[in-house]
Amino acid sequence: MTEKLSPDISFDYLDENLKEIKENIAEAAIKVSRKPEDVTLMAVTKTVQPVFINHIIELGVGLIGENKVQELLSKTDYLKTDNLDMHIIGHLQSNKVRKIIDVVSTIQSLDSISLAEEISKQADKNSLTMKVLMEINIGKEESKTGFLEEECVEKAFQIAEMPGIKLEGLMAVPPICDSEKEVRKYFERMNILYQDCKSKLASKAQFTTLSMGMSSDYVPAITEGANLVRVGSALFGARRY
Ligand SMILES: *Cc1c(COP(=O)(O)O)cnc(C)c1O
């Protein structure tokens, strides 16, 4: 892989963006009486070259997310992975699970029971435990995969029983909204669902993570209870495919 610097992204640019994002996160957390450190920042690194990913790792970001298995695997050799946690956040095909089973710590985009079964099988084969978040299709969008709100608790019980899987919470990408007020409603519903799962599944799984909020809406997501935000373009600039 060549590490060519694209013209409009520089280390200074990343330093500034990261500083601003951290300030916004802290401010949003404090406003709702939470601690800034209770909100984890994930850097979403799709289309970003390893040289820049390594820079933000050096700045102290310890968690990255990638959507695609192939892209993630093409980068791992070049990344400073010593203290790095990596998650898959995009739709994952069952036949690709084995390729990342010992690469990522968490699959945030668990969107079907059949995928959970494959993760369980591969985890068992490799004698490891894969952490997962259930992806919720909170806007019931046909273009998106994921569990529906109504079936979430029932499916969570099924998933929590599977060997080799540690169910830790929920993840969502709400529909594109015209206003902050509108997107907050989806985040609020996600938090209600999260709290419901947390209490109902208390004896089966420890819910610790509510992953929601991206570049345009991580502040309202935190206001509504997110404790993991996934930020790409606000950190690295607009993606060019
Ligand atoms: C790309 C992506 C993000 C980051 O999006 P930005 O708007 O660039 O912050 C977060 N979550 C998921 C699931 C994504 O695919």
The ligand as an SDF file (V2000), in Angstrom:
LIG
                    3D

 15 15  0  0  0  0  0  0  0  0999 V2000
  -19.5910    5.8040    7.9370 C   0  0  0  0  0  0  0  0  0  0  0  0
  -20.2390    5.4530    9.2150 C   0  0  0  0  0  0  0  0  0  0  0  0
  -20.1250    6.2840   10.3460 C   0  0  0  0  0  0  0  0  0  0  0  0
  -19.4110    7.6160   10.3180 C   0  0  0  0  0  0  0  0  0  0  0  0
  -20.0890    8.5120    9.5130 O   0  0  0  0  0  0  0  0  0  0  0  0
  -19.7120   10.0800    9.4980 P   0  0  0  0  0  0  0  0  0  0  0  0
  -20.9790   10.7580    9.1450 O   0  0  0  0  0  0  0  0  0  0  0  0
  -18.6490   10.2490    8.4880 O   0  0  0  0  0  0  0  0  0  0  0  0
  -19.2590   10.4240   10.8740 O   0  0  0  0  0  0  0  0  0  0  0  0
  -20.6950    5.8500   11.5230 C   0  0  0  0  0  0  0  0  0  0  0  0
  -21.3710    4.6870   11.6020 N   0  0  0  0  0  0  0  0  0  0  0  0
  -21.5160    3.8720   10.5530 C   0  0  0  0  0  0  0  0  0  0  0  0
  -22.2670    2.6050   10.7190 C   0  0  0  0  0  0  0  0  0  0  0  0
  -20.9640    4.2350    9.3280 C   0  0  0  0  0  0  0  0  0  0  0  0
  -21.1320    3.4380    8.2730 O   0  0  0  0  0  0  0  0  0  0  0  0
  1  2  1  0
  2  3  1  0
  2 14  2  0
  3  4  1  0
  3 10  2  0
  4  5  1  0
  5  6  1  0
  6  7  2  0
  6  8  1  0
  6  9  1  0
 10 11  1  0
 11 12  2  0
 12 13  1  0
 12 14  1  0
 14 15  1  0
M  END
$$$$
